Amino acid sequence: MKLSWESHGPIALAVLSGEFASDGPDELRRSALERLSQGAKSIVLDLSNVTLADSAALEALLWLSEQAARAGGALRLVAPQHAIREALRLTRLAERFECAESVELAARSLR
């Protein structure tokens, strides 16, 4: 998994690509905590180029949502691929996450 971050005031944008599995969820957790401790309140997670997400990745999404809520913000998922949407649906987690079709729409929903 590749992960990059951008800061936009109270919103941190994480762009993921590849397989969100193995060590990826732990890497996301560590770096997200760093962003939240630096003042970010909300996180926009661009999943448009993620090809696979395992159960650890789904757990990381739940954790990330909780951490953002504790910081007074929220988590938005951007353009998750069909496989990820289906995994969220099958695990009955889909209703726990707000999705947007673009980073701009996700950020707008947080302001």
MMTF fields as JSON, N, C-alpha, C and O atoms, coordinates in Angstrom:
{
  "mmtfVersion": "1.0.0",
  "mmtfProducer": "UNKNOWN",
  "numBonds": 443,
  "numAtoms": 444,
  "numGroups": 111,
  "numChains": 1,
  "numModels": 1,
  "chainsPerModel": [1],
  "groupsPerChain": [111],
  "chainIdList": ["A"],
  "bondAtomList": [4, 2, 8, 6, 12, 10, 16, 14, 20, 18, 24, 22, 28, 26, 32, 30, 36, 34, 40, 38, 44, 42, 48, 46, 52, 50, 56, 54, 60, 58, 64, 62, 68, 66, 72, 70, 76, 74, 80, 78, 84, 82, 88, 86, 92, 90, 96, 94, 100, 98, 104, 102, 108, 106, 112, 110, 116, 114, 120, 118, 124, 122, 128, 126, 132, 130, 136, 134, 140, 138, 144, 142, 148, 146, 152, 150, 156, 154, 160, 158, 164, 162, 168, 166, 172, 170, 176, 174, 180, 178, 184, 182, 188, 186, 192, 190, 196, 194, 200, 198, 204, 202, 208, 206, 212, 210, 216, 214, 220, 218, 224, 222, 228, 226, 232, 230, 236, 234, 240, 238, 244, 242, 248, 246, 252, 250, 256, 254, 260, 258, 264, 262, 268, 266, 272, 270, 276, 274, 280, 278, 284, 282, 288, 286, 292, 290, 296, 294, 300, 298, 304, 302, 308, 306, 312, 310, 316, 314, 320, 318, 324, 322, 328, 326, 332, 330, 336, 334, 340, 338, 344, 342, 348, 346, 352, 350, 356, 354, 360, 358, 364, 362, 368, 366, 372, 370, 376, 374, 380, 378, 384, 382, 388, 386, 392, 390, 396, 394, 400, 398, 404, 402, 408, 406, 412, 410, 416, 414, 420, 418, 424, 422, 428, 426, 432, 430, 436, 434, 440, 438],
  "bondOrderList": [1, 1, 1, 1, 1, 1, 1, 1, 1, 1, 1, 1, 1, 1, 1, 1, 1, 1, 1, 1, 1, 1, 1, 1, 1, 1, 1, 1, 1, 1, 1, 1, 1, 1, 1, 1, 1, 1, 1, 1, 1, 1, 1, 1, 1, 1, 1, 1, 1, 1, 1, 1, 1, 1, 1, 1, 1, 1, 1, 1, 1, 1, 1, 1, 1, 1, 1, 1, 1, 1, 1, 1, 1, 1, 1, 1, 1, 1, 1, 1, 1, 1, 1, 1, 1, 1, 1, 1, 1, 1, 1, 1, 1, 1, 1, 1, 1, 1, 1, 1, 1, 1, 1, 1, 1, 1, 1, 1, 1, 1],
  "groupList": [{"groupName": "MET", "atomNameList": ["N", "CA", "C", "O"], "elementList": ["N", "C", "C", "O"], "formalChargeList": [0, 0, 0, 0], "bondAtomList": [1, 0, 2, 1, 3, 2], "bondOrderList": [1, 1, 2], "singleLetterCode": "M", "chemCompType": "L-PEPTIDE LINKING"}, {"groupName": "LYS", "atomNameList": ["N", "CA", "C", "O"], "elementList": ["N", "C", "C", "O"], "formalChargeList": [0, 0, 0, 0], "bondAtomList": [1, 0, 2, 1, 3, 2], "bondOrderList": [1, 1, 2], "singleLetterCode": "K", "chemCompType": "L-PEPTIDE LINKING"}, {"groupName": "LEU", "atomNameList": ["N", "CA", "C", "O"], "elementList": ["N", "C", "C", "O"], "formalChargeList": [0, 0, 0, 0], "bondAtomList": [1, 0, 2, 1, 3, 2], "bondOrderList": [1, 1, 2], "singleLetterCode": "L", "chemCompType": "L-PEPTIDE LINKING"}, {"groupName": "SER", "atomNameList": ["N", "CA", "C", "O"], "elementList": ["N", "C", "C", "O"], "formalChargeList": [0, 0, 0, 0], "bondAtomList": [1, 0, 2, 1, 3, 2], "bondOrderList": [1, 1, 2], "singleLetterCode": "S", "chemCompType": "L-PEPTIDE LINKING"}, {"groupName": "TRP", "atomNameList": ["N", "CA", "C", "O"], "elementList": ["N", "C", "C", "O"], "formalChargeList": [0, 0, 0, 0], "bondAtomList": [1, 0, 2, 1, 3, 2], "bondOrderList": [1, 1, 2], "singleLetterCode": "W", "chemCompType": "L-PEPTIDE LINKING"}, {"groupName": "GLU", "atomNameList": ["N", "CA", "C", "O"], "elementList": ["N", "C", "C", "O"], "formalChargeList": [0, 0, 0, 0], "bondAtomList": [1, 0, 2, 1, 3, 2], "bondOrderList": [1, 1, 2], "singleLetterCode": "E", "chemCompType": "L-PEPTIDE LINKING"}, {"groupName": "HIS", "atomNameList": ["N", "CA", "C", "O"], "elementList": ["N", "C", "C", "O"], "formalChargeList": [0, 0, 0, 0], "bondAtomList": [1, 0, 2, 1, 3, 2], "bondOrderList": [1, 1, 2], "singleLetterCode": "H", "chemCompType": "L-PEPTIDE LINKING"}, {"groupName": "GLY", "atomNameList": ["N", "CA", "C", "O"], "elementList": ["N", "C", "C", "O"], "formalChargeList": [0, 0, 0, 0], "bondAtomList": [1, 0, 2, 1, 3, 2], "bondOrderList": [1, 1, 2], "singleLetterCode": "G", "chemCompType": "PEPTIDE LINKING"}, {"groupName": "PRO", "atomNameList": ["N", "CA", "C", "O"], "elementList": ["N", "C", "C", "O"], "formalChargeList": [0, 0, 0, 0], "bondAtomList": [1, 0, 2, 1, 3, 2], "bondOrderList": [1, 1, 2], "singleLetterCode": "P", "chemCompType": "L-PEPTIDE LINKING"}, {"groupName": "ILE", "atomNameList": ["N", "CA", "C", "O"], "elementList": ["N", "C", "C", "O"], "formalChargeList": [0, 0, 0, 0], "bondAtomList": [1, 0, 2, 1, 3, 2], "bondOrderList": [1, 1, 2], "singleLetterCode": "I", "chemCompType": "L-PEPTIDE LINKING"}, {"groupName": "ALA", "atomNameList": ["N", "CA", "C", "O"], "elementList": ["N", "C", "C", "O"], "formalChargeList": [0, 0, 0, 0], "bondAtomList": [1, 0, 2, 1, 3, 2], "bondOrderList": [1, 1, 2], "singleLetterCode": "A", "chemCompType": "L-PEPTIDE LINKING"}, {"groupName": "VAL", "atomNameList": ["N", "CA", "C", "O"], "elementList": ["N", "C", "C", "O"], "formalChargeList": [0, 0, 0, 0], "bondAtomList": [1, 0, 2, 1, 3, 2], "bondOrderList": [1, 1, 2], "singleLetterCode": "V", "chemCompType": "L-PEPTIDE LINKING"}, {"groupName": "PHE", "atomNameList": ["N", "CA", "C", "O"], "elementList": ["N", "C", "C", "O"], "formalChargeList": [0, 0, 0, 0], "bondAtomList": [1, 0, 2, 1, 3, 2], "bondOrderList": [1, 1, 2], "singleLetterCode": "F", "chemCompType": "L-PEPTIDE LINKING"}, {"groupName": "ASP", "atomNameList": ["N", "CA", "C", "O"], "elementList": ["N", "C", "C", "O"], "formalChargeList": [0, 0, 0, 0], "bondAtomList": [1, 0, 2, 1, 3, 2], "bondOrderList": [1, 1, 2], "singleLetterCode": "D", "chemCompType": "L-PEPTIDE LINKING"}, {"groupName": "ARG", "atomNameList": ["N", "CA", "C", "O"], "elementList": ["N", "C", "C", "O"], "formalChargeList": [0, 0, 0, 0], "bondAtomList": [1, 0, 2, 1, 3, 2], "bondOrderList": [1, 1, 2], "singleLetterCode": "R", "chemCompType": "L-PEPTIDE LINKING"}, {"groupName": "GLN", "atomNameList": ["N", "CA", "C", "O"], "elementList": ["N", "C", "C", "O"], "formalChargeList": [0, 0, 0, 0], "bondAtomList": [1, 0, 2, 1, 3, 2], "bondOrderList": [1, 1, 2], "singleLetterCode": "Q", "chemCompType": "L-PEPTIDE LINKING"}, {"groupName": "ASN", "atomNameList": ["N", "CA", "C", "O"], "elementList": ["N", "C", "C", "O"], "formalChargeList": [0, 0, 0, 0], "bondAtomList": [1, 0, 2, 1, 3, 2], "bondOrderList": [1, 1, 2], "singleLetterCode": "N", "chemCompType": "L-PEPTIDE LINKING"}, {"groupName": "THR", "atomNameList": ["N", "CA", "C", "O"], "elementList": ["N", "C", "C", "O"], "formalChargeList": [0, 0, 0, 0], "bondAtomList": [1, 0, 2, 1, 3, 2], "bondOrderList": [1, 1, 2], "singleLetterCode": "T", "chemCompType": "L-PEPTIDE LINKING"}, {"groupName": "CYS", "atomNameList": ["N", "CA", "C", "O"], "elementList": ["N", "C", "C", "O"], "formalChargeList": [0, 0, 0, 0], "bondAtomList": [1, 0, 2, 1, 3, 2], "bondOrderList": [1, 1, 2], "singleLetterCode": "C", "chemCompType": "L-PEPTIDE LINKING"}],
  "groupTypeList": [0, 1, 2, 3, 4, 5, 3, 6, 7, 8, 9, 10, 2, 10, 11, 2, 3, 7, 5, 12, 10, 3, 13, 7, 8, 13, 5, 2, 14, 14, 3, 10, 2, 5, 14, 2, 3, 15, 7, 10, 1, 3, 9, 11, 2, 13, 2, 3, 16, 11, 17, 2, 10, 13, 3, 10, 10, 2, 5, 10, 2, 2, 4, 2, 3, 5, 15, 10, 10, 14, 10, 7, 7, 10, 2, 14, 2, 11, 10, 8, 15, 6, 10, 9, 14, 5, 10, 2, 14, 2, 17, 14, 2, 10, 5, 14, 12, 5, 18, 10, 5, 3, 11, 5, 2, 10, 10, 14, 3, 2, 14],
  "groupIdList": [1, 2, 3, 4, 5, 6, 7, 8, 9, 10, 11, 12, 13, 14, 15, 16, 17, 18, 19, 20, 21, 22, 23, 24, 25, 26, 27, 28, 29, 30, 31, 32, 33, 34, 35, 36, 37, 38, 39, 40, 41, 42, 43, 44, 45, 46, 47, 48, 49, 50, 51, 52, 53, 54, 55, 56, 57, 58, 59, 60, 61, 62, 63, 64, 65, 66, 67, 68, 69, 70, 71, 72, 73, 74, 75, 76, 77, 78, 79, 80, 81, 82, 83, 84, 85, 86, 87, 88, 89, 90, 91, 92, 93, 94, 95, 96, 97, 98, 99, 100, 101, 102, 103, 104, 105, 106, 107, 108, 109, 110, 111],
  "secStructList": [7, 3, 3, 3, 3, 3, 3, 3, 6, 6, 3, 3, 3, 3, 3, 3, 3, 3, 3, 3, 7, 6, 6, 2, 2, 2, 2, 2, 2, 2, 2, 2, 2, 2, 2, 2, 2, 6, 6, 7, 7, 3, 3, 3, 3, 3, 3, 3, 3, 3, 3, 3, 3, 7, 2, 2, 2, 2, 2, 2, 2, 2, 2, 2, 2, 2, 2, 2, 2, 2, 6, 6, 7, 7, 3, 3, 3, 3, 7, 7, 7, 2, 2, 2, 2, 2, 2, 2, 2, 2, 6, 6, 7, 4, 4, 4, 7, 3, 3, 3, 1, 1, 2, 2, 2, 2, 2, 2, 2, 2, 7],
  "xCoordList": [0.84, 0.0, 0.887, 1.901, 0.484, 1.127, 0.19, -1.029, 0.775, 0.002, 0.684, 1.885, -0.094, 0.427, -0.613, -1.81, -0.14, -1.003, -0.869, 0.193, -1.964, -1.98, -2.781, -3.773, -2.356, -3.089, -3.802, -3.232, -5.065, -5.884, -6.617, -7.82, -5.871, -6.462, -6.915, -6.115, -8.197, -8.685, -8.951, -9.383, -8.694, -8.941, -7.618, -6.812, -7.414, -6.248, -6.733, -7.684, -6.079, -6.419, -5.377, -4.182, -5.836, -4.963, -5.327, -6.492, -4.324, -4.528, -3.852, -2.638, -4.655, -4.148, -4.21, -5.073, -3.288, -3.351, -2.757, -1.924, -3.203, -2.732, -3.595, -4.788, -2.975, -3.687, -3.623, -2.544, -4.787, -4.903, -5.014, -6.104, -3.87, -3.81, -2.432, -1.618, -2.173, -0.873, -0.503, -1.207, 0.585, 1.021, 0.337, 0.489, -0.4, -1.04, -1.959, -1.872, -2.849, -3.729, -2.967, -3.349, -1.901, -1.109, -0.409, -0.332, 0.099, 0.741, -0.257, 0.071, -1.472, -2.508, -2.846, -2.972, -2.993, -3.311, -2.23, -2.536, -0.977, 0.121, 0.155, 0.253, 0.073, 0.176, -1.072, -0.978, -2.24, -3.461, -3.398, -3.801, -2.894, -2.738, -1.835, -2.086, -0.794, 0.117, -0.624, -0.468, -1.427, -2.179, -3.175, -3.313, -3.876, -4.858, -4.182, -4.725, -3.014, -2.309, -1.752, -1.445, -1.624, -1.137, -2.282, -2.053, -3.509, -4.619, -5.683, -6.708, -5.478, -6.542, -7.725, -7.545, -8.915, -10.111, -10.81, -11.342, -10.801, -11.472, -10.468, -9.422, -10.827, -9.96, -10.773, -11.847, -10.236, -10.801, -9.855, -8.657, -10.398, -9.607, -9.951, -11.021, -9.032, -9.243, -8.89, -7.722, -9.912, -9.751, -9.918, -10.037, -9.927, -10.241, -9.243, -9.579, -8.027, -7.024, -6.649, -5.596, -7.505, -7.278, -7.949, -9.136, -7.169, -7.658, -8.164, -8.914, -7.764, -8.132, -8.083, -7.206, -9.011, -8.993, -9.331, -10.342, -8.492, -8.756, -9.5, -9.859, -9.728, -10.482, -9.745, -10.381, -8.416, -7.653, -7.871, -7.905, -8.016, -8.286, -9.657, -9.808, -10.661, -11.996, -11.978, -12.626, -11.241, -11.098, -10.415, -10.786, -9.419, -8.719, -9.66, -9.569, -10.561, -11.537, -12.459, -12.75, -12.915, -13.757, -12.994, -13.52, -11.77, -10.938, -10.734, -10.841, -10.441, -10.19, -11.433, -11.332, -12.587, -13.841, -14.025, -14.424, -13.734, -13.86, -12.867, -13.219, -11.636, -10.622, -10.983, -10.805, -11.486, -11.895, -13.06, -13.098, -14.002, -15.134, -14.651, -15.154, -13.688, -13.131, -12.442, -12.403, -11.896, -11.222, -12.225, -11.841, -13.511, -14.541, -14.818, -15.447, -14.358, -14.551, -15.215, -16.009, -14.874, -15.491, -14.543, -13.538, -14.896, -14.17, -15.064, -16.257, -14.485, -15.191, -14.359, -13.141, -15.018, -14.366, -14.661, -15.792, -13.644, -13.802, -13.674, -12.673, -14.693, -14.718, -14.174, -13.304, -14.683, -14.213, -14.626, -15.746, -13.712, -13.983, -15.069, -15.392, -15.626, -16.736, -16.413, -17.252, -15.222, -14.866, -14.919, -15.346, -14.491, -14.508, -15.942, -16.338, -16.707, -18.123, -18.852, -19.668, -18.552, -19.2, -18.766, -19.599, -17.488, -17.017, -17.71, -18.096, -17.865, -18.571, -20.033, -20.595, -20.647, -22.05, -22.207, -23.092, -21.353, -21.456, -21.198, -21.778, -20.348, -20.048, -20.986, -20.837, -21.946, -22.937, -22.299, -22.794, -21.205, -20.519, -20.804, -20.447, -21.437, -21.642, -22.338, -21.985, -23.309, -24.046, -23.219, -23.623, -22.083, -21.222, -20.33, -19.707, -20.268, -19.355, -20.087, -20.957, -19.716, -20.212, -19.199, -17.997, -19.707, -18.843, -19.162, -20.294, -18.154, -18.315, -17.623, -16.74, -18.031, -17.451, -16.165, -15.437, -15.881, -14.645, -14.126, -14.869, -12.843, -12.227, -12.898, -13.167, -13.169, -13.802, -15.166, -15.47, -15.989, -17.313, -17.191, -17.973, -16.223, -16.017, -15.615, -16.15, -14.675, -14.226, -15.354, -15.512, -16.135, -17.263, -18.264, -18.842, -18.474, -19.439, -18.965, -19.76, -17.695, -17.142, -17.1, -16.812, -17.372, -17.273, -18.568, -18.64],
  "yCoordList": [-1.176, 0.0, 1.241, 1.305, 2.203, 3.515, 4.468, 4.408, 5.347, 6.297, 7.646, 7.758, 8.674, 10.038, 10.917, 10.632, 11.982, 12.888, 14.312, 14.731, 15.046, 16.493, 17.096, 16.517, 18.246, 18.948, 20.145, 20.905, 20.301, 21.421, 21.973, 21.77, 22.667, 23.208, 22.081, 21.22, 22.073, 21.044, 19.697, 18.744, 19.624, 18.382, 17.811, 18.509, 16.531, 15.815, 14.878, 14.12, 14.939, 14.084, 12.977, 13.248, 11.733, 10.576, 9.934, 9.632, 9.73, 9.091, 7.731, 7.633, 6.683, 5.315, 4.722, 5.081, 3.813, 3.072, 1.689, 1.479, 0.763, -0.616, -1.424, -1.163, -2.411, -3.301, -2.757, -2.605, -2.468, -1.969, -3.195, -3.576, -3.798, -5.047, -5.149, -4.234, -6.258, -6.531, -5.43, -5.247, -4.686, -3.631, -2.29, -1.351, -2.192, -0.938, -0.352, 0.844, -1.156, -0.592, -0.013, 1.033, -0.675, -0.144, 1.15, 2.084, 1.206, 2.426, 3.579, 4.7, 3.303, 4.335, 4.808, 6.011, 3.901, 4.282, 5.194, 6.242, 4.791, 5.589, 6.989, 7.983, 7.054, 8.367, 9.212, 10.437, 8.58, 9.334, 9.936, 11.08, 9.168, 9.706, 10.92, 11.889, 10.872, 12.009, 13.233, 14.33, 13.053, 14.181, 14.737, 15.953, 13.852, 14.306, 15.035, 16.012, 14.577, 15.241, 16.6, 17.446, 16.804, 18.084, 19.057, 20.143, 18.679, 19.605, 19.272, 19.951, 18.255, 17.863, 17.343, 16.696, 17.624, 17.131, 16.069, 15.092, 16.271, 15.353, 14.753, 15.332, 13.564, 12.875, 12.482, 11.89, 12.824, 12.391, 11.315, 11.548, 10.15, 8.997, 8.641, 8.099, 8.951, 8.678, 7.22, 6.832, 6.426, 4.996, 4.647, 3.472, 5.642, 5.394, 4.469, 3.854, 4.361, 3.483, 2.296, 1.687, 1.973, 0.798, -0.398, -0.363, -1.454, -2.627, -3.732, -4.601, -3.713, -4.778, -4.239, -3.441, -4.663, -4.31, -5.558, -6.208, -5.901, -7.078, -6.681, -5.517, -7.651, -7.363, -6.367, -5.561, -6.413, -5.437, -4.028, -3.068, -3.896, -2.588, -2.077, -0.895, -2.958, -2.544, -2.119, -1.142, -2.849, -2.465, -1.106, -0.291, -0.867, 0.425, 1.559, 2.651, 1.317, 2.345, 2.674, 3.842, 1.645, 1.882, 2.681, 3.64, 2.286, 2.979, 4.432, 5.336, 4.649, 5.997, 6.876, 8.051, 6.305, 7.037, 7.452, 8.581, 6.542, 6.839, 7.916, 8.811, 7.835, 8.82, 10.21, 11.202, 10.282, 11.576, 12.153, 13.354, 11.301, 11.767, 12.293, 13.308, 11.617, 12.084, 13.429, 14.218, 13.69, 14.97, 16.072, 17.223, 15.714, 16.698, 16.791, 17.746, 15.816, 15.821, 14.544, 13.931, 14.159, 12.975, 12.39, 12.996, 11.205, 10.521, 10.463, 10.177, 10.734, 10.572, 9.667, 9.823, 8.723, 7.843, 8.362, 8.739, 8.378, 8.875, 7.725, 7.009, 7.56, 6.651, 5.252, 4.774, 4.584, 3.211, 2.319, 2.414, 1.461, 0.545, -0.447, -0.596, -1.121, -2.048, -3.089, -3.361, -3.669, -4.721, -4.2, -4.915, -2.968, -2.402, -2.083, -2.342, -1.525, -1.258, -2.553, -2.592, -3.599, -4.89, -5.459, -5.998, -5.352, -5.815, -5.048, -5.639, -3.754, -2.95, -3.358, -3.412, -3.644, -4.071, -5.424, -5.601, -6.383, -7.735, -7.78, -8.607, -6.914, -6.863, -5.921, -5.699, -5.375, -4.446, -3.188, -2.617, -2.773, -1.562, -0.373, 0.759, -0.621, 0.437, 1.656, 2.788, 1.446, 2.583, 3.387, 4.482, 2.866, 3.583, 4.62, 5.439, 4.584, 5.466, 6.302, 5.81, 7.574, 8.433, 8.409, 8.57, 8.204, 8.156, 9.328, 9.809, 9.769, 10.83, 10.365, 9.507, 10.935, 10.541, 11.29, 10.897, 12.366, 13.106, 13.679, 13.833, 13.988, 14.609, 15.938, 16.258, 16.707, 18.015, 17.889, 18.647, 16.934, 16.74, 16.271, 16.682, 15.419, 14.933, 16.085, 16.235, 16.902, 18.038, 19.031, 19.566, 19.277, 20.203, 19.732, 20.547, 18.418, 17.893, 18.045, 17.912, 18.32, 18.464, 19.915, 20.164, 20.851, 22.269, 22.823, 23.998],
  "zCoordList": [0.0, 0.0, 0.0, 0.694, -0.78, -0.752, -0.031, -0.196, 0.77, 1.553, 1.499, 1.741, 1.178, 1.242, 1.926, 1.887, 2.549, 3.31, 2.812, 2.353, 2.912, 2.696, 3.839, 4.283, 4.311, 5.363, 4.77, 3.988, 5.156, 4.709, 5.926, 6.095, 6.759, 7.984, 8.889, 9.253, 9.259, 10.171, 9.486, 10.135, 8.182, 7.43, 6.937, 6.321, 7.219, 6.703, 5.597, 5.786, 4.462, 3.328, 3.23, 3.115, 3.277, 3.088, 1.755, 1.497, 0.917, -0.38, -0.324, -0.146, -0.478, -0.446, -1.844, -2.646, -2.126, -3.38, -3.163, -2.281, -3.981, -3.875, -2.928, -2.772, -2.299, -1.389, 0.038, 0.61, 0.597, 1.966, 2.87, 3.296, 3.149, 3.908, 4.543, 4.422, 5.218, 5.817, 6.803, 7.796, 6.561, 7.471, 7.194, 7.975, 6.114, 5.735, 6.781, 7.059, 7.381, 8.411, 9.598, 10.124, 10.025, 11.145, 10.758, 11.557, 9.54, 9.055, 9.019, 9.407, 8.554, 8.512, 9.921, 10.149, 10.853, 12.237, 12.822, 13.392, 12.679, 13.234, 12.635, 13.355, 11.332, 10.69, 10.931, 11.004, 11.056, 11.353, 12.758, 12.966, 13.713, 15.073, 15.072, 15.788, 14.277, 14.169, 13.638, 14.173, 12.593, 12.011, 13.009, 13.136, 13.725, 14.704, 15.863, 16.378, 16.272, 17.364, 16.932, 17.773, 15.618, 15.089, 14.809, 14.275, 15.163, 15.038, 14.021, 13.967, 13.218, 12.286, 13.094, 14.126, 12.627, 13.299, 12.452, 12.978, 11.153, 10.248, 9.276, 8.983, 8.785, 7.832, 6.61, 6.717, 5.45, 4.17, 3.659, 3.501, 3.407, 3.0, 1.557, 1.279, 0.643, -0.777, -1.054, -1.016, -1.331, -1.583, -3.057, -3.406, -3.913, -5.326, -6.018, -7.03, -5.494, -6.107, -5.225, -5.41, -4.274, -3.428, -4.086, -4.409, -4.278, -5.003, -4.096, -4.54, -2.828, -1.902, -0.487, -0.155, 0.346, 1.769, 2.559, 2.293, 3.533, 4.354, 5.633, 5.81, 6.521, 7.745, 8.638, 9.316, 8.647, 9.437, 8.893, 9.663, 7.598, 6.992, 7.418, 7.727, 7.438, 7.872, 9.342, 9.718, 10.16, 11.567, 11.69, 12.535, 10.847, 10.877, 10.495, 11.057, 9.548, 9.171, 10.342, 10.601, 11.044, 12.229, 13.279, 13.842, 13.534, 14.511, 14.111, 14.94, 12.835, 12.336, 12.491, 12.845, 12.227, 12.397, 13.86, 14.145, 14.773, 16.202, 16.635, 17.403, 16.15, 16.518, 16.003, 16.709, 14.781, 14.23, 15.034, 15.303, 15.415, 16.223, 17.574, 18.056, 18.184, 19.465, 19.322, 20.266, 18.139, 17.89, 17.532, 17.321, 17.464, 17.128, 15.644, 15.188, 14.887, 13.436, 12.964, 13.677, 11.753, 11.155, 10.108, 9.736, 9.653, 8.586, 7.361, 7.466, 6.203, 4.931, 4.037, 3.942, 3.385, 2.418, 1.021, 0.713, 0.186, -1.182, -2.163, -2.176, -2.977, -4.115, -3.842, -4.57, -2.787, -2.577, -3.749, -4.251, -4.171, -5.269, -4.87, -3.691, -5.875, -5.654, -4.576, -3.717, -4.608, -3.649, -2.213, -1.306, -2.01, -0.659, -0.243, 0.894, -1.159, -0.845, -0.497, 0.424, -1.237, -0.994, 0.359, 1.087, 0.709, 2.019, 3.144, 4.152, 2.978, 3.983, 4.085, 5.18, 2.943, 2.946, 3.621, 4.458, 3.264, 3.812, 5.318, 6.021, 5.804, 7.241, 7.988, 9.189, 7.263, 7.819, 8.403, 9.374, 7.8, 8.231, 7.316, 7.641, 6.19, 5.193, 5.785, 5.452, 6.646, 7.206, 8.208, 8.599, 8.622, 9.565, 8.893, 9.569, 7.556, 6.837, 5.8, 5.081, 5.737, 4.67, 3.543, 3.759, 2.332, 1.156, 0.24, 0.188, -0.471, -1.464, -2.743, -2.709, -3.852, -5.125, -5.456, -6.368, -4.722, -4.968, -3.651, -2.681, -3.645, -2.466, -2.169, -1.011, -3.205, -3.018, -2.336, -1.415, -2.785, -2.177, -0.742, 0.114, -0.471, 0.909, 1.807, 2.906, 1.349, 2.155, 2.375, 3.472, 1.338, 1.462, 2.505, 3.223, 2.594, 3.546, 4.996, 5.927, 5.181, 6.525, 7.0, 8.171, 6.143, 6.528, 7.02, 7.379]
}
